[in-house]
């Protein structure tokens, strides 16, 4: 399939800059590992361990099996799967078969599932029977009546309802003996073709599908070079594979040839055990997972000496959390920043000073351009807060089959600048800093308040493990500041105490929280970041109840 945004001016610019050239595809790299190190372990989960040779065999056979079922080239297959080995494998099997895959979160309900199946015109859906219940299958049967293009429902287990097609028998069947040797070479995706889709989080409405392209650019090399990764590294997939935050385990590791250790469902103790048992050197996760591991009562009994890096994305990590993680885990906490629509824009490095690793989102990665702009789209001076916009040689190709929405998001033109909705600033050394989301800004009586500033300070309090600051409605000022806080074990905190603490930091009086809510856990958007809209709804409901409304 021809990508929406890859137009001649873009190709010319990146080729002239030496950024785009003839590179292998991800599938070609995967098969090369099977030739070079066939017996080396490539992938493990709680149920199975596969070598690179076995990875190649599984992906080849399932790709041929899907072709045998009649899936046309460029047809769409959705997968709603947890972090199983098959989730990782399926991505490459689909690319070998020339089928465009879209993995979506397990948390998506039938509203989101039906929307994406219709939006993409999906011909297939892949599920894990042990992770869904009878009600799920009943609901799926209902929505299929309005999905005439959905011809096959497949499973990664053998216990699906009648009419579903299990993938395990395909992987065991020597089907390659019944097909010409060049079948997959003629079907697999080539450079500058849409080879997969990724969905947005859906946190602000129904999710959109974003085109990802087999680019003539080794986007993984920036991570490999900056972080000095080698094929001997073991990457722990603590985060679900459906989003860009999982790039290290989903894209970098298979490109380089590192072993990937999958964690099916996140729990702090299971994550700590995975790092210890598999000797994980690079953990790929999100800040919330760091907090939960550090707060686990048995944290100290786990051997984390193998861990070199904890690499996160998708959400801001308070500096105090990053500092404590480095001190107690004995690793470097690194980040990369971007968006589903534009991939990675910036990243930190192990060589960066601690202050830069903890406070900034790093410097622009190779092949990326970044502008900070005001509301009118004009560039702002260094040190001034503006909206982060970006473009680059690794960027995806826009919203699937939606050129109008694509043009809008990229500043009115296909070869434009993507507006992230994040506010930030850059210092004189080229390090970028997040100042919050435009939509998260609190307006208290006409004064704008950036929540991330307050959150960072609250998290430096010794009793606080994690914090989120949100607006609460107020009839006089419009909005006031409300702080939601997750405490460290055996700690207590009152509003007066946190206000006194924040005053000592020099925080302006109008930014001080006027209400404190203690929580046992935070609602999450996609398992990656705090769902602040749910907190806003929560405090709005509480205020209404207290007012007798």
N, C-alpha and C positions, 0 to 999 in steps of 0.2 A: 504494500500500500504506500502510495506517495504521501509524504508528510506535509502537513498544512503550511508550516512556517519556513520550510527549507526552500528558499527562493534564490534565484541567481545572484542577487546582490550579497546575500549572506555567504553563499558558497565562495564567491570571488574574494570577499573580505578575509575569510578564515584561511583559504588556500594561500592568498598573497602574504598573510602574516606567518605562514608556516605552521599553523595550528592544525589544519586538516590535511591528512595524507592517507596513503593506503595502509590501513592497520588491520590486524585480524579482528574478527567478530568475537563476541564472548563465547559462542559455541565452538569456534575454532580453537580458542585458548583452552577450553575445557577438554576437548579431545586431545590436544597436545599433551596435557598432563597425563592422560591415560597411556600415551606412547612413552613419555619420559620417565614416569614414576608409577607404573601400573599397580604395584603392591602397596604403595603408601596410602595410609588412611586419609580419606577425603572428607567424610561426613559421618557424624554420629548423633543419635538421639537416645532416648531411654530404652529403645527397643531394638535398635540395629546399628551396625557399623559397616561402612562401605569404603572400599578402596577406590582409587581413581578409575581402575579398569571396570569395577562394578558400577560406578557412576555412569561411565560411558555406555555400558551394556543396558542399564535400566533406561536411560534417556533415549537411546536408539530404539529399543523395542517398544517403548510406550509411544514414541513419535510415530513409528510404523503402524502400531495398533490404532492410533487415532486417525491416521490416513485411511486405514482399512475400514474404519467406521463411516467414512465418507465426508469427513471435515474438509472443506475446500481451503485452498491457500487464502490467507487473509481473513478467514472466519475468526470469530471471537469466542473465547472460552473464559468464563469467570470461575474463580476458585475462592471459596469461603472456607479457609482451613486454618487451624492453629499451627504452631511452629513444629511441624513434623518434618522428618527427613524428606518425605514425599513432596512437601510444599516447596522446598528448595529444588528438588529434582524436576518437578513438573515444569518449573519456569524454563528450564533448558530443553526439556522434551518438546514443549510447545514451539520454541524457536526453531528446533530442528525440523519440525513438521510444517513450518511456515504458518503457524496458527498464532494469532495475537492473544496473549494471555493478560488477564486482569485479576490480581489477587486482592480481595477486599477483607476488611476487618471482621472478626467473629462477632464483634459488638453490633454490627449493622443489623437492623431489623428488616422486616419484610417490605417496609416502605422504601428504604434505601436499596434493598436487593432488587425489588421489582423495577424501580426507577432505572438502575444501572443496566439491568437485563434489557429493558426496552430501549434505553438511550444508545446502547452499543449494538443492539440487534444480535445478541449472543446466541450462538448455536449450541453451546454446551455449558454445563455447570458442574463443578467438582466439589464434593463434600466429604467429610469424615463422619461416618455413621455414629461412632461412639461419642462424638461431641455435639450431636443434635438429638432432640427427643421426638416423640411421636407427634407432638403438636406442630413441630417444624415441618415434618413431612406432609401433614394435613394442610398446612398453610401453603406449602409449595405446590401441592396439587391444585389448590384453588387459583393461585396466580398464574399457573401454566396455561389456563384457559385463555388468557389474554396475551400469551407469548407464543404465537405460532412458529416463530423461528427457533425456539428452544427445542431442539430435537433429541438431545441426549443429556441425561443426568448420570454422572460418573462418580465413583467413590474410591477413596484410598484404602478402604477396608472391604471385607467380603460380606458384611452383614447389612447392606442396604435393602430397602424394600424391593419388591418385585418390579422389574422394569429398569432398575438402575444397573449400571455396568461397572464392575470392579476393575481397578487398574492392576492389582497384584498379579492376576493371571497373565496379563499382557507382558509384564516384566519378566515372567518366567518362560514365556513362549519363545522359542528360537525362530521368530518370525522373519528374521533377517535372511534366512535360507530361502524364503519364498518371494523375495523382492530383488529386483536388479540392484547391484552394488552401489550404483550412483543415485538411488532414489532420494535419500536425504540431502545429498548435495544439490539436487535440482529443486528441492522444496525449501530448504532452510533460508532464512532471511539474509539478504546481502546489505552492504553498506548503503546508507541513506534511504532505507525502508523503515516504516513503522514496524517495530518488532515486539512491542508490549504496550500496555496501558497501565497507568497508576491513577487511583482515585484520590481526590482531595478528601479532607477529613470529614466534611459534612457538618462541621461545628456551627456554621452560619447559614445552613439551609441544606437542600439536597446535594449530595456529592457530585462532582463533575469528573469525567474521565479525561486524563491528560495523555497525549501521545508521547511515547518515548521512542527514540530512533536509534538504529544501529549506526552510530556516528563514526566518521573516519578520524577519530580522536580518542586517544587512550586516556579517558577521564580518570581512570583508576590510578594512573601513574603519579599524580600529584600526592595522593595519600601515601603511596609506597615510598616515594622519595623523601617527603617531609618527615614521615614517621619511621623511616628506615625499616620497613617491613621486609620479611624474607619468607620463603616457602616453609620455613620451620616454625613460623608463628602459628598459634592455635587461637582462632577467633570464637568467642562465646557469643552466640546469638541470644541475648537476653530479651530482645525486642522483636515484636512480630515483623514478618518479612514483607508486609504489604506496602510500606511507606519508604520515603527517601531517607529517614533516620536510620534505616537498616542497611545503608549502602556498604558498610564495611563487611558485614557478613554475607550480604546478598550479591554484591558486585566486586568489591576489591579482593576478597579472599578467593573466589573462584578464578579471578583473572590471574592472580599471583600463584595460586596453587597451595594456599594454606588450608589446613583442616578446619572445618566448621563444626562446632559443638552446639546442638540445638537444645533450647529450653522450651518445652511445649507450652507451659503456662507459668507466668512469673509468680514466684514466691521467694522472699528474701533468702530463706534457708536453702531452698533448691538452687538458687543462683550461686550462693557461697559454696555449696557442695559441688556444683558443676565446675567452678573455677578450680577447686582443689583436686577433684578426681581427674579432670581432663588436662590439668596443667595449662589452663587458659592463659595466654599472654596478652591478648587484646579483648577486652569486654566491650561489646557494642550495645549500648542501652540508652536510658534517659535519666535525667536528674532525680526523678522520683524514686527510681530503683536504687540509686546511690544512698538516698536518705533512708530507705527501708533496710538496706543492708547494714548501714552504720548503726541503726537503732535496734538491730536484732539482738536479743539478750545473750545469744551464744556466739556472737560475732568473733570473739577472741579465740575460740577453739578451732577455727578454720585456718588452714594453711593457704595463704594467698601469695606466697613468695614468688610464684611463677608470673604474676601479673605485672606487665610493663605499663599498660595504658588502660584507662577506662575512657572510652570515646563516646561522646553523647552528642545529640542534636535534638531538634523539635521543640525544646523549651529552654528557658533561661535557668542557669544553675547559680544560686547565690554564692558569692565568693567564699563565704565562711564554710559552706558545704564542700566546695572543691578543695579548700585548704585542708579541712579535716580528713577528707578522703585520701589525699596524698600522704598525709602524716600517718594515718592508721592502716591504709592498704599498701603503702610502700610503692605506689605507682604514680604516673603522671596522669592528670585529668585533662583530656584534650577535647576540643569541640570543633564541629563544622556547622556552618549556618547556611541556610538557603530556604527554598520552598519547593513544593511538589512541581510547580509550573516552571521553575528556573534551575532546579538542581542546586548544587553547592556553589555558594558565592565566596565564602571566606572560611578559613580554618586556622586553628592555632597549631603550634609546633612544640615538640619537647624542648627545643632550644630557647623558646620564649621565656623571658623572666617570669617568675611566679605572678607578679602583679598583672602582667598581660594575659597569662593563662586564666587567671581567676576572674578578671574584670572585663576583658574584651572578648570579641568573637573572632579575633585574629585578623590576618591580612588577606587581601584578595588572592584567591588561588590562581594559578597560571591559566591563561586563556579567558579570564573573566574581566569585565569592565563594570564598575559601580559608580553611580551618581547619587548624591543626596540632593533632593529637590524640595522646594516649598510647594504650597497648595496650587500655585500657578504653573508648576513644572520647571521653574528656573533653579539653577544650581545655587546651593547655599555655601558660604565660606567654610573652610576647615574649622572645626571646633563648634560649629553651629548645628543644632538639631534639624534634620530634614527627613523626608521619607526615603527609605532605601529603595533604589531601583537598580536593576542589573540586567546584563545580557552576557552571553559568552559562548565559547565553542562547545560547551557541554550541555547547553540548554535544551530541554524538550521542545516539542513542536506545537504546543498549543492545545486547546480543548478539542477533543475528538468530535469531528463533524460539526463544529460550531465556530465558523470564521468570524462572526460578528462579536461573540464574547472574547475571542482571541485578540482581535484588533483592539478592543476596549482595554483589556488587561495589559497589553503591550503598548500602551500610549497612543493608540490610533492607527498603528501600522504593523504589518506582520514582522518586519525586521526592525522592531522597536525595542523599548526598554520596559521590562516588566516591573510593575508597581507592587511591591511586596505588602504594603500596608503596615510595615514596621517603621518605627522612628529610630534614628540613630545618628551618630556623629563620628568623625574620624579625627585622629590626632596627627601631629606632625610627622610621626613615624609610619603612618599608613595603617595603624591598628583601628579597627572599627568597634563601636560600642553600641549596644542596644539601649534605647531610651523608652521602649514600650511599644504597644500596638496603638495605632490611631484610634481604633474602635474601643480600646480599653481606657482611654483618657477619662479622668474624672473632672467634671466641671463644677466646682464649688463656688457658687455665687459669682461666676464669671472668671474665676481663677482656675487655670488648667493644672491638674496634678497628674504626674506620671507614676503609676503604681509600682513599677519595677524599682524605683529609687527607694521607696518605703519598704518594699519587700526585702531588699538586700540588707537594710539596716535592722529590720526585725529579726532576720535570720542570724544576725550576729549576737543576739541575746542568748546566753548560755542555756536557757530553758527551751528554746525553739528549735524544732527540727525542720520545719517547712512553713511557708507563709504565702498567702494570696491576699492581695488588697483589691477590693471592688467598690464600685459606687453603690450607695443605698439612697433611695429616693427621699427627698426632703421638701416639704411644702414651702419652706422659706427660701432656701438656697438652691433648690433644684436637686443637688446631690451632696452627700457627705461621704467621708471615708470610713469604710468598714474593713477590719482586718480579720481574716480567717487564719487560724494558727493550729498546726499540729505540733504537740509538745514532745520533748524527749521523755523517755521512760521515767516515771516517778517524779515528774516536775509539775508545778502549778504556776499559773500566771493570771494576774488581774489587769484590767484595762489601765488603772492608775499606774501600775508598775511599768507597763510597756510605754505609756506616755512619758513618764519620768525618764525612762531609759533613752527614748528617742530625742527628748529635749536636750539631753547631754551630748548628743551627736551633732547638735546644731541644726536639726531639721526645722524648717519653717513651721510656725504654729498652725497655719492654715492647712498644712499637710498631715497633721497628727490624726491618728485614728480616733473616731468618736464612738466606736463600738468594737468590741472584741468577741469573736465567736471561736470557741475551742472545738475542734473536730477530731475524730479518731482516724479518719482517712479523708482524702480529697476525691471528689468525682473527677474522672479522667476523660479526656477527649481522645479517643483512639488509643488509649493505653500509653500515651506519650506525653501529654501535658495536662495541666489542671483545667478542667472545664469551668471557666469563670462564669459563663452565662448561667450555669446551674446554681452557682453561688449567689449571683444577682437575684435569680428567681427565689432562692431560699430566703434571703434577707428581706426581699420585698414581701413575701408571704408572711414572714414573722412579724414585720412591722404592721401589716394589715390586721393580723390577728390581735396584736397588742392594742391596736386602736379600736378594736371591736367591729371592724368592717367585714 
